[in-house]
């Protein structure tokens, strides 16, 4: 199942410079269940594919649409500084000193 990445605001998606192709399509990798404690398990083959190991930290991002949440994304914490810098740097270039 694929979904075009139109949920990312154009001002952000135009400036992301990582190995991911923001213009490509999303791919459903797994269907997860939530247990009674609210925990989810990422399947072993997916963890191996994306390089998630025990003890790794993941940041959860959500996208809001029309007052509700439409999407969630997980990013390895070790990649956060690059992601934040990539998104915020263009914003700083538009700031003028008074």
N, CA, C and O atoms as a printed pandas DataFrame, in Angstrom:
     atom_number atom_name residue_name chain_id  residue_number  x_coord  y_coord  z_coord
0              1         N          UNK        A               1    0.845   -1.165    0.000
1              2        CA          UNK        A               1    0.000    0.000    0.000
2              3         C          UNK        A               1    0.892    1.229    0.000
3              4         O          UNK        A               1    1.803    1.324    0.822
4              5         N          UNK        A               2    0.655    2.160   -0.889
5              6        CA          UNK        A               2    1.464    3.365   -0.940
6              7         C          UNK        A               2    0.586    4.592   -0.820
7              8         O          UNK        A               2   -0.600    4.575   -1.151
8              9         N          UNK        A               3    1.205    5.659   -0.335
9             10        CA          UNK        A               3    0.503    6.928   -0.211
10            11         C          UNK        A               3    1.482    8.024   -0.579
11            12         O          UNK        A               3    2.595    8.054   -0.053
12            13         N          UNK        A               4    1.098    8.919   -1.461
13            14        CA          UNK        A               4    1.974   10.008   -1.843
14            15         C          UNK        A               4    2.245   10.899   -0.636
15            16         O          UNK        A               4    1.345   11.150    0.166
16            17         N          UNK        A               5    3.461   11.370   -0.507
17            18        CA          UNK        A               5    3.865   12.183    0.645
18            19         C          UNK        A               5    3.381   13.610    0.491
19            20         O          UNK        A               5    4.195   14.529    0.406
20            21         N          UNK        A               6    2.070   13.814    0.453
21            22        CA          UNK        A               6    1.532   15.158    0.338
22            23         C          UNK        A               6    1.182   15.741    1.695
23            24         O          UNK        A               6    0.735   16.886    1.772
24            25         N          UNK        A               7    1.374   14.984    2.769
25            26        CA          UNK        A               7    1.039   15.457    4.107
26            27         C          UNK        A               7    2.122   16.360    4.683
27            28         O          UNK        A               7    1.868   17.073    5.653
28            29         N          UNK        A               8    3.331   16.349    4.107
29            30        CA          UNK        A               8    4.418   17.184    4.592
30            31         C          UNK        A               8    4.278   18.560    3.958
31            32         O          UNK        A               8    4.212   18.663    2.733
32            33         N          UNK        A               9    4.230   19.623    4.764
33            34        CA          UNK        A               9    4.118   20.968    4.198
34            35         C          UNK        A               9    5.237   21.242    3.213
35            36         O          UNK        A               9    6.381   20.854    3.453
36            37         N          UNK        A              10    4.922   21.913    2.094
37            38        CA          UNK        A              10    5.907   22.125    1.042
38            39         C          UNK        A              10    7.127   22.883    1.522
39            40         O          UNK        A              10    8.228   22.613    1.044
40            41         N          UNK        A              11    6.982   23.818    2.443
41            42        CA          UNK        A              11    8.124   24.558    2.953
42            43         C          UNK        A              11    9.125   23.676    3.653
43            44         O          UNK        A              11   10.314   23.992    3.689
44            45         N          UNK        A              12    8.659   22.563    4.217
45            46        CA          UNK        A              12    9.550   21.629    4.894
46            47         C          UNK        A              12   10.078   20.607    3.897
47            48         O          UNK        A              12   11.284   20.370    3.831
48            49         N          UNK        A              13    9.184   20.000    3.124
49            50        CA          UNK        A              13    9.602   18.912    2.241
50            51         C          UNK        A              13   10.595   19.375    1.189
51            52         O          UNK        A              13   11.431   18.589    0.744
52            53         N          UNK        A              14   10.519   20.637    0.782
53            54        CA          UNK        A              14   11.450   21.148   -0.223
54            55         C          UNK        A              14   12.862   21.275    0.317
55            56         O          UNK        A              14   13.820   21.323   -0.454
56            57         N          UNK        A              15   13.001   21.329    1.654
57            58        CA          UNK        A              15   14.302   21.591    2.249
58            59         C          UNK        A              15   14.913   20.403    2.966
59            60         O          UNK        A              15   16.016   20.529    3.496
60            61         N          UNK        A              16   14.258   19.268    3.007
61            62        CA          UNK        A              16   14.825   18.105    3.687
62            63         C          UNK        A              16   15.912   17.518    2.801
63            64         O          UNK        A              16   15.672   17.180    1.642
64            65         N          UNK        A              17   17.117   17.400    3.366
65            66        CA          UNK        A              17   18.217   16.857    2.574
66            67         C          UNK        A              17   18.815   15.661    3.296
67            68         O          UNK        A              17   19.861   15.766    3.937
68            69         N          UNK        A              18   18.150   14.540    3.187
69            70        CA          UNK        A              18   18.686   13.300    3.730
70            71         C          UNK        A              18   18.669   12.290    2.590
71            72         O          UNK        A              18   18.413   12.647    1.440
72            73         N          UNK        A              19   18.935   11.059    2.904
73            74        CA          UNK        A              19   18.945   10.037    1.860
74            75         C          UNK        A              19   17.547    9.637    1.429
75            76         O          UNK        A              19   17.390    8.919    0.441
76            77         N          UNK        A              20   16.526   10.089    2.149
77            78        CA          UNK        A              20   15.149    9.768    1.795
78            79         C          UNK        A              20   14.692   10.659    0.652
79            80         O          UNK        A              20   15.037   11.840    0.605
80            81         N          UNK        A              21   13.935   10.111   -0.249
81            82        CA          UNK        A              21   13.362   10.880   -1.343
82            83         C          UNK        A              21   11.972   11.320   -0.919
83            84         O          UNK        A              21   11.027   10.532   -0.964
84            85         N          UNK        A              22   11.843   12.585   -0.504
85            86        CA          UNK        A              22   10.581   13.087    0.009
86            87         C          UNK        A              22    9.485   13.007   -1.048
87            88         O          UNK        A              22    8.308   12.903   -0.703
88            89         N          UNK        A              23    9.845   13.052   -2.314
89            90        CA          UNK        A              23    8.850   12.983   -3.378
90            91         C          UNK        A              23    8.390   11.574   -3.680
91            92         O          UNK        A              23    7.487   11.384   -4.495
92            93         N          UNK        A              24    8.992   10.575   -3.041
93            94        CA          UNK        A              24    8.593    9.192   -3.306
94            95         C          UNK        A              24    7.327    8.849   -2.533
95            96         O          UNK        A              24    6.785    9.689   -1.814
96            97         N          UNK        A              25    6.870    7.640   -2.680
97            98        CA          UNK        A              25    5.623    7.215   -2.034
98            99         C          UNK        A              25    5.917    6.503   -0.717
99           100         O          UNK        A              25    6.950    5.851   -0.564
100          101         N          UNK        A              26    4.993    6.638    0.224
101          102        CA          UNK        A              26    5.078    5.877    1.467
102          103         C          UNK        A              26    4.797    4.417    1.158
103          104         O          UNK        A              26    4.105    4.099    0.191
104          105         N          UNK        A              27    5.328    3.551    1.969
105          106        CA          UNK        A              27    5.083    2.123    1.817
106          107         C          UNK        A              27    4.673    1.566    3.169
107          108         O          UNK        A              27    5.345    1.813    4.171
108          109         N          UNK        A              28    3.583    0.822    3.209
109          110        CA          UNK        A              28    3.193    0.187    4.457
110          111         C          UNK        A              28    4.107   -1.004    4.678
111          112         O          UNK        A              28    4.123   -1.940    3.879
112          113         N          UNK        A              29    4.862   -0.969    5.756
113          114        CA          UNK        A              29    5.838   -2.014    6.047
114          115         C          UNK        A              29    5.285   -3.096    6.952
115          116         O          UNK        A              29    5.677   -4.257    6.836
116          117         N          UNK        A              30    4.377   -2.737    7.856
117          118        CA          UNK        A              30    3.868   -3.717    8.809
118          119         C          UNK        A              30    2.549   -3.223    9.388
119          120         O          UNK        A              30    2.267   -2.025    9.397
120          121         N          UNK        A              31    1.767   -4.147    9.858
121          122        CA          UNK        A              31    0.540   -3.846   10.571
122          123         C          UNK        A              31    0.795   -4.200   12.029
123          124         O          UNK        A              31    1.072   -5.356   12.350
124          125         N          UNK        A              32    0.703   -3.203   12.921
125          126        CA          UNK        A              32    1.033   -3.398   14.326
126          127         C          UNK        A              32   -0.225   -3.488   15.168
127          128         O          UNK        A              32   -1.242   -2.868   14.857
128          129         N          UNK        A              33   -0.146   -4.260   16.229
129          130        CA          UNK        A              33   -1.228   -4.337   17.206
130          131         C          UNK        A              33   -0.775   -3.650   18.481
131          132         O          UNK        A              33    0.407   -3.671   18.823
132          133         N          UNK        A              34   -1.720   -3.041   19.180
133          134        CA          UNK        A              34   -1.436   -2.413   20.464
134          135         C          UNK        A              34   -2.011   -3.321   21.538
135          136         O          UNK        A              34   -3.186   -3.683   21.489
136          137         N          UNK        A              35   -1.162   -3.698   22.530
137          138        CA          UNK        A              35   -1.659   -4.580   23.582
138          139         C          UNK        A              35   -2.358   -3.775   24.680
139          140         O          UNK        A              35   -2.452   -2.551   24.595
140          141         N          UNK        A              36   -2.840   -4.464   25.698
141          142        CA          UNK        A              36   -3.605   -3.811   26.765
142          143         C          UNK        A              36   -2.787   -2.796   27.553
143          144         O          UNK        A              36   -3.361   -1.936   28.221
144          145         N          UNK        A              37   -1.454   -2.876   27.490
145          146        CA          UNK        A              37   -0.595   -1.893   28.167
146          147         C          UNK        A              37   -0.211   -0.743   27.241
147          148         O          UNK        A              37    0.544    0.145   27.636
148          149         N          UNK        A              38   -0.725   -0.755   26.009
149          150        CA          UNK        A              38   -0.423    0.305   25.052
150          151         C          UNK        A              38    0.886    0.115   24.314
151          152         O          UNK        A              38    1.382    1.045   23.677
152          153         N          UNK        A              39    1.450   -1.078   24.394
153          154        CA          UNK        A              39    2.732   -1.348   23.751
154          155         C          UNK        A              39    2.529   -1.950   22.366
155          156         O          UNK        A              39    1.572   -2.681   22.112
156          157         N          UNK        A              40    3.469   -1.615   21.478
157          158        CA          UNK        A              40    3.467   -2.164   20.123
158          159         C          UNK        A              40    4.796   -2.871   19.887
159          160         O          UNK        A              40    5.812   -2.516   20.485
160          161         N          UNK        A              41    4.782   -3.854   19.028
161          162        CA          UNK        A              41    6.008   -4.563   18.672
162          163         C          UNK        A              41    6.268   -4.352   17.191
163          164         O          UNK        A              41    5.405   -4.600   16.349
164          165         N          UNK        A              42    7.494   -3.881   16.884
165          166        CA          UNK        A              42    7.908   -3.797   15.489
166          167         C          UNK        A              42    8.441   -5.171   15.093
167          168         O          UNK        A              42    9.309   -5.710   15.780
168          169         N          UNK        A              43    7.946   -5.744   14.009
169          170        CA          UNK        A              43    8.405   -7.073   13.603
170          171         C          UNK        A              43    9.923   -7.120   13.408
171          172         O          UNK        A              43   10.541   -6.143   12.984
172          173         N          UNK        A              44   10.501   -8.267   13.726
173          174        CA          UNK        A              44   11.950   -8.440   13.668
174          175         C          UNK        A              44   12.515   -8.104   12.294
175          176         O          UNK        A              44   13.541   -7.430   12.204
176          177         N          UNK        A              45   11.871   -8.558   11.223
177          178        CA          UNK        A              45   12.404   -8.299    9.880
178          179         C          UNK        A              45   12.434   -6.797    9.572
179          180         O          UNK        A              45   13.340   -6.325    8.885
180          181         N          UNK        A              46   11.453   -6.050   10.074
181          182        CA          UNK        A              46   11.435   -4.599    9.872
182          183         C          UNK        A              46   12.531   -3.928   10.698
183          184         O          UNK        A              46   13.227   -3.039   10.206
184          185         N          UNK        A              47   12.686   -4.358   11.965
185          186        CA          UNK        A              47   13.752   -3.796   12.808
186          187         C          UNK        A              47   15.111   -4.016   12.166
187          188         O          UNK        A              47   15.947   -3.113   12.159
188          189         N          UNK        A              48   15.339   -5.200   11.632
189          190        CA          UNK        A              48   16.612   -5.501   10.979
190          191         C          UNK        A              48   16.783   -4.661    9.715
191          192         O          UNK        A              48   17.872   -4.155    9.446
192          193         N          UNK        A              49   15.724   -4.515    8.950
193          194        CA          UNK        A              49   15.769   -3.763    7.692
194          195         C          UNK        A              49   16.160   -2.309    7.918
195          196         O          UNK        A              49   16.939   -1.749    7.147
196          197         N          UNK        A              50   15.618   -1.686    8.984
197          198        CA          UNK        A              50   15.890   -0.267    9.232
198          199         C          UNK        A              50   16.974   -0.032   10.279
199          200         O          UNK        A              50   17.277    1.113   10.614
200          201         N          UNK        A              51   17.553   -1.100   10.789
201          202        CA          UNK        A              51   18.685   -0.984   11.710
202          203         C          UNK        A              51   18.324   -0.573   13.119
203          204         O          UNK        A              51   19.104    0.118   13.774
204          205         N          UNK        A              52   17.162   -0.979   13.605
205          206        CA          UNK        A              52   16.765   -0.692   14.983
206          207         C          UNK        A              52   17.200   -1.854   15.863
207          208         O          UNK        A              52   16.855   -3.009   15.617
208          209         N          UNK        A              53   17.980   -1.514   16.912
209          210        CA          UNK        A              53   18.492   -2.530   17.825
210          211         C          UNK        A              53   17.970   -2.266   19.237
211          212         O          UNK        A              53   17.541   -1.152   19.540
212          213         N          UNK        A              54   18.002   -3.283   20.104
213          214        CA          UNK        A              54   17.574   -3.074   21.490
214          215         C          UNK        A              54   18.316   -1.895   22.114
215          216         O          UNK        A              54   19.531   -1.765   21.969
216          217         N          UNK        A              55   17.576   -1.045   22.804
217          218        CA          UNK        A              55   18.171    0.125   23.447
218          219         C          UNK        A              55   18.131    1.384   22.599
219          220         O          UNK        A              55   18.338    2.478   23.124
220          221         N          UNK        A              56   17.867    1.261   21.293
221          222        CA          UNK        A              56   17.770    2.447   20.443
222          223         C          UNK        A              56   16.594    3.306   20.892
223          224         O          UNK        A              56   15.579    2.792   21.363
224          225         N          UNK        A              57   16.740    4.599   20.744
225          226        CA          UNK        A              57   15.667    5.550   21.049
226          227         C          UNK        A              57   15.042    5.999   19.736
227          228         O          UNK        A              57   15.739    6.240   18.750
228          229         N          UNK        A              58   13.710    6.108   19.740
229          230        CA          UNK        A              58   12.978    6.560   18.557
230          231         C          UNK        A              58   12.148    7.775   18.935
231          232         O          UNK        A              58   11.549    7.814   20.010
232          233         N          UNK        A              59   12.111    8.763   18.057
233          234        CA          UNK        A              59   11.253    9.937   18.244
234          235         C          UNK        A              59    9.999    9.718   17.409
235          236         O          UNK        A              59   10.067    9.277   16.262
236          237         N          UNK        A              60    8.857   10.032   18.004
237          238        CA          UNK        A              60    7.575    9.878   17.319
238          239         C          UNK        A              60    7.067   11.254   16.923
239          240         O          UNK        A              60    6.916   12.136   17.768
240          241         N          UNK        A              61    6.804   11.432   15.632
241          242        CA          UNK        A              61    6.250   12.669   15.108
242          243         C          UNK        A              61    4.839   12.393   14.626
243          244         O          UNK        A              61    4.548   11.317   14.106
244          245         N          UNK        A              62    3.966   13.375   14.803
245          246        CA          UNK        A              62    2.602   13.249   14.301
246          247         C          UNK        A              62    2.294   14.418   13.375
247          248         O          UNK        A              62    2.849   15.506   13.526
248          249         N          UNK        A              63    1.423   14.186   12.437
249          250        CA          UNK        A              63    0.927   15.237   11.558
250          251         C          UNK        A              63   -0.550   15.427   11.857
251          252         O          UNK        A              63   -1.316   14.466   11.925
252          253         N          UNK        A              64   -0.931   16.677   12.033
253          254        CA          UNK        A              64   -2.309   16.992   12.370
254          255         C          UNK        A              64   -3.029   17.484   11.123
255          256         O          UNK        A              64   -2.474   18.234   10.319
256          257         N          UNK        A              65   -4.261   17.053   10.980
257          258        CA          UNK        A              65   -5.062   17.462    9.826
258          259         C          UNK        A              65   -6.499   17.644   10.287
259          260         O          UNK        A              65   -7.104   16.732   10.851
260          261         N          UNK        A              66   -7.033   18.822   10.043
261          262        CA          UNK        A              66   -8.423   19.127   10.372
262          263         C          UNK        A              66   -8.756   18.812   11.833
263          264         O          UNK        A              66   -9.806   18.241   12.128
264          265         N          UNK        A              67   -7.859   19.187   12.737
265          266        CA          UNK        A              67   -8.100   19.011   14.163
266          267         C          UNK        A              67   -7.845   17.616   14.699
267          268         O          UNK        A              67   -8.017   17.388   15.897
268          269         N          UNK        A              68   -7.445   16.681   13.864
269          270        CA          UNK        A              68   -7.141   15.320   14.305
270          271         C          UNK        A              68   -5.781   14.898   13.790
271          272         O          UNK        A              68   -5.159   15.605   12.997
272          273         N          UNK        A              69   -5.331   13.767   14.234
273          274        CA          UNK        A              69   -4.037   13.266   13.789
274          275         C          UNK        A              69   -4.229   12.313   12.627
275          276         O          UNK        A              69   -5.060   11.406   12.688
276          277         N          UNK        A              70   -3.460   12.519   11.570
277          278        CA          UNK        A              70   -3.631   11.669   10.394
278          279         C          UNK        A              70   -2.457   10.707   10.208
279          280         O          UNK        A              70   -2.636    9.623    9.652
280          281         N          UNK        A              71   -1.266   11.084   10.660
281          282        CA          UNK        A              71   -0.084   10.256   10.409
282          283         C          UNK        A              71    0.872   10.292   11.589
283          284         O          UNK        A              71    0.880   11.240   12.375
284          285         N          UNK        A              72    1.677    9.245   11.699
285          286        CA          UNK        A              72    2.758    9.184   12.674
286          287         C          UNK        A              72    4.005    8.701   11.943
287          288         O          UNK        A              72    3.924    7.930   10.987
288          289         N          UNK        A              73    5.147    9.164   12.407
289          290        CA          UNK        A              73    6.414    8.723   11.834
290          291         C          UNK        A              73    7.413    8.505   12.959
291          292         O          UNK        A              73    7.439    9.271   13.923
292          293         N          UNK        A              74    8.225    7.480   12.848
293          294        CA          UNK        A              74    9.290    7.201   13.802
294          295         C          UNK        A              74   10.624    7.567   13.173
295          296         O          UNK        A              74   10.886    7.243   12.014
296          297         N          UNK        A              75   11.468    8.246   13.949
297          298        CA          UNK        A              75   12.802    8.619   13.486
298          299         C          UNK        A              75   13.780    8.189   14.563
299          300         O          UNK        A              75   13.554    8.440   15.747
300          301         N          UNK        A              76   14.870    7.539   14.158
301          302        CA          UNK        A              76   15.890    7.166   15.139
302          303         C          UNK        A              76   16.444    8.437   15.774
303          304         O          UNK        A              76   16.762    9.398   15.073
304          305         N          UNK        A              77   16.557    8.441   17.089
305          306        CA          UNK        A              77   17.012    9.625   17.821
306          307         C          UNK        A              77   18.375   10.102   17.328
307          308         O          UNK        A              77   18.644   11.303   17.331
308          309         N          UNK        A              78   19.222    9.194   16.913
309          310        CA          UNK        A              78   20.559    9.584   16.431
310          311         C          UNK        A              78   20.485   10.433   15.160
311          312         O          UNK        A              78   21.453   11.108   14.812
312          313         N          UNK        A              79   19.346   10.404   14.466
313          314        CA          UNK        A              79   19.180   11.195   13.250
314          315         C          UNK        A              79   18.443   12.513   13.496
315          316         O          UNK        A              79   18.252   13.297   12.566
316          317         N          UNK        A              80   18.031   12.760   14.731
317          318        CA          UNK        A              80   17.239   13.958   15.031
318          319         C          UNK        A              80   17.987   15.258   14.786
319          320         O          UNK        A              80   17.418   16.193   14.223
320          321         N          UNK        A              81   19.238   15.340   15.190
321          322        CA          UNK        A              81   19.951   16.616   15.038
322          323         C          UNK        A              81   20.068   16.998   13.573
323          324         O          UNK        A              81   19.909   18.169   13.226
324          325         N          UNK        A              82   20.341   16.039   12.716
325          326        CA          UNK        A              82   20.419   16.318   11.281
326          327         C          UNK        A              82   19.064   16.750   10.747
327          328         O          UNK        A              82   18.978   17.699    9.968
328          329         N          UNK        A              83   18.013   16.067   11.157
329          330        CA          UNK        A              83   16.668   16.396   10.698
330          331         C          UNK        A              83   16.257   17.794   11.151
331          332         O          UNK        A              83   15.744   18.580   10.355
332          333         N          UNK        A              84   16.481   18.106   12.426
333          334        CA          UNK        A              84   16.105   19.413   12.964
334          335         C          UNK        A              84   16.913   20.516   12.282
335          336         O          UNK        A              84   16.352   21.541   11.894
336          337         N          UNK        A              85   18.210   20.320   12.133
337          338        CA          UNK        A              85   19.051   21.308   11.466
338          339         C          UNK        A              85   18.590   21.540   10.043
339          340         O          UNK        A              85   18.533   22.684    9.591
340          341         N          UNK        A              86   18.263   20.487    9.338
341          342        CA          UNK        A              86   17.819   20.592    7.953
342          343         C          UNK        A              86   16.519   21.381    7.838
343          344         O          UNK        A              86   16.340   22.159    6.902
344          345         N          UNK        A              87   15.617   21.178    8.789
345          346        CA          UNK        A              87   14.329   21.871    8.750
346          347         C          UNK        A              87   14.462   23.315    9.216
347          348         O          UNK        A              87   13.866   24.209    8.615
348          349         N          UNK        A              88   15.236   23.564   10.281
349          350        CA          UNK        A              88   15.310   24.895   10.866
350          351         C          UNK        A              88   16.271   25.840   10.152
351          352         O          UNK        A              88   16.065   27.053   10.188
352          353         N          UNK        A              89   17.305   25.326    9.512
353          354        CA          UNK        A              89   18.290   26.188    8.856
354          355         C          UNK        A              89   17.642   27.145    7.859
355          356         O          UNK        A              89   17.935   28.340    7.907
356          357         N          UNK        A              90   16.779   26.679    6.961
357          358        CA          UNK        A              90   16.143   27.618    6.021
358          359         C          UNK        A              90   15.301   28.684    6.723
359          360         O          UNK        A              90   15.186   29.802    6.220
360          361         N          UNK        A              91   14.715   28.361    7.865
361          362        CA          UNK        A              91   13.933   29.338    8.607
362          363         C          UNK        A              91   14.816   30.462    9.118
363          364         O          UNK        A              91   14.417   31.626    9.087
364          365         N          UNK        A              92   16.010   30.128    9.589
365          366        CA          UNK        A              92   16.956   31.125   10.080
366          367         C          UNK        A              92   17.481   32.030    8.979
367          368         O          UNK        A              92   17.810   33.188    9.233
368          369         N          UNK        A              93   17.564   31.518    7.768
369          370        CA          UNK        A              93   18.045   32.322    6.641
370          371         C          UNK        A              93   17.043   33.406    6.266
371          372         O          UNK        A              93   17.413   34.407    5.651
372          373         N          UNK        A              94   15.781   33.216    6.631
373          374        CA          UNK        A              94   14.739   34.179    6.308
374          375         C          UNK        A              94   14.573   35.241    7.384
375          376         O          UNK        A              94   13.764   36.155    7.228
376          377         N          UNK        A              95   15.326   35.133    8.472
377          378        CA          UNK        A              95   15.220   36.085    9.578
378          379         C          UNK        A              95   16.110   37.285    9.281
379          380         O          UNK        A              95   17.284   37.126    8.948
380          381         N          UNK        A              96   15.558   38.468    9.402
381          382        CA          UNK        A              96   16.358   39.681    9.180
382          383         C          UNK        A              96   16.588   40.366   10.524
383          384         O          UNK        A              96   15.704   40.385   11.381
384          385         N          UNK        A              97   17.770   40.920   10.697
385          386        CA          UNK        A              97   18.086   41.622   11.936
386          387         C          UNK        A              97   17.458   42.997   11.915
387          388         O          UNK        A              97   17.362   43.629   10.863
388          389         N          UNK        A              98   17.024   43.469   13.096
389          390        CA          UNK        A              98   16.430   44.798   13.198
390          391         C          UNK        A              98   17.419   45.777   13.754
391          392         O          UNK        A              98   17.099   46.955   13.914
